[in-house]
């Protein structure tokens, strides 16, 4: 998989959308990458996912990135450890 494969028009278009739409599109892309890169090393998977995040965030104004990242975080489970 090349970095060109990871760049797509939907991500760019979604970046102009509301945070919930953007996070839905990016969340689906990240899940797709995770499932389709299962034979890659953990390091390579991390690189692909980081590149997808970096690419998606470039279209978001810095002052609004927090809102978009919060919306993305809501789409992924969190783990609470019992202490």
C-alpha positions as CSV (number, residue, x, y, z in Angstrom):
1,X,0.0,0.0,0.0
2,X,1.4,3.4,-0.9
3,X,0.8,6.8,0.5
4,X,-1.1,7.5,-2.7
5,X,-3.6,4.8,-1.9
6,X,-4.3,6.5,1.4
7,X,-5.1,9.9,-0.1
8,X,-8.6,10.1,-1.3
9,X,-11.1,12.7,-2.3
10,X,-13.7,11.7,0.3
11,X,-11.3,12.6,3.1
12,X,-10.6,16.0,1.6
13,X,-14.3,16.6,1.0
14,X,-15.2,15.4,4.5
15,X,-12.6,17.9,5.9
16,X,-14.9,20.7,4.8
17,X,-17.8,19.0,6.6
18,X,-18.9,19.2,10.2
19,X,-16.8,17.4,12.7
20,X,-19.2,14.4,13.0
21,X,-19.2,13.8,9.3
22,X,-15.4,14.2,9.1
23,X,-14.9,11.8,12.0
24,X,-17.2,9.2,10.5
25,X,-15.4,9.2,7.2
26,X,-11.9,9.2,8.8
27,X,-13.0,6.6,11.4
28,X,-14.2,4.3,8.6
29,X,-10.9,4.8,6.8
30,X,-8.8,4.0,9.9
31,X,-10.8,0.8,10.5
32,X,-10.4,-0.2,6.9
33,X,-6.6,0.3,7.2
34,X,-6.4,-1.6,10.4
35,X,-8.3,-4.6,9.0
36,X,-6.5,-4.6,5.7
37,X,-3.0,-4.2,7.1
38,X,-3.2,-7.2,9.4
39,X,-0.2,-8.8,7.7
40,X,1.9,-5.8,8.1
41,X,4.2,-5.3,11.0
42,X,2.8,-3.2,13.9
43,X,5.3,-0.5,13.0
44,X,4.1,-0.3,9.4
45,X,0.4,-0.3,10.5
46,X,1.2,2.6,12.8
47,X,2.9,4.5,10.0
48,X,0.0,4.1,7.6
49,X,-2.5,5.1,10.3
50,X,-0.4,8.1,11.3
51,X,-0.2,9.2,7.6
52,X,-4.0,8.9,7.2
53,X,-4.5,11.1,10.3
54,X,-1.9,13.6,9.3
55,X,-3.4,13.9,5.8
56,X,-6.9,14.3,7.1
57,X,-5.9,16.9,9.6
58,X,-4.0,19.1,7.1
59,X,-7.3,20.3,5.6
60,X,-8.7,21.3,9.0
61,X,-7.8,24.8,10.3
62,X,-5.5,24.5,13.4
63,X,-8.0,26.5,15.5
64,X,-10.7,23.8,14.8
65,X,-8.7,20.6,15.0
66,X,-9.6,20.0,18.6
67,X,-13.3,19.8,17.8
68,X,-12.6,17.4,14.9
69,X,-10.3,15.2,17.0
70,X,-12.8,15.1,19.8
71,X,-15.5,13.9,17.4
72,X,-13.1,11.2,16.1
73,X,-12.2,10.1,19.7
74,X,-15.9,9.5,20.3
75,X,-16.0,6.9,17.6
76,X,-13.4,4.7,19.2
77,X,-13.8,2.7,22.5
78,X,-11.9,3.8,25.5
79,X,-10.6,1.4,28.1
80,X,-10.9,2.0,31.8
81,X,-8.6,0.0,33.9
82,X,-9.7,-1.0,37.4
83,X,-7.3,0.2,40.0
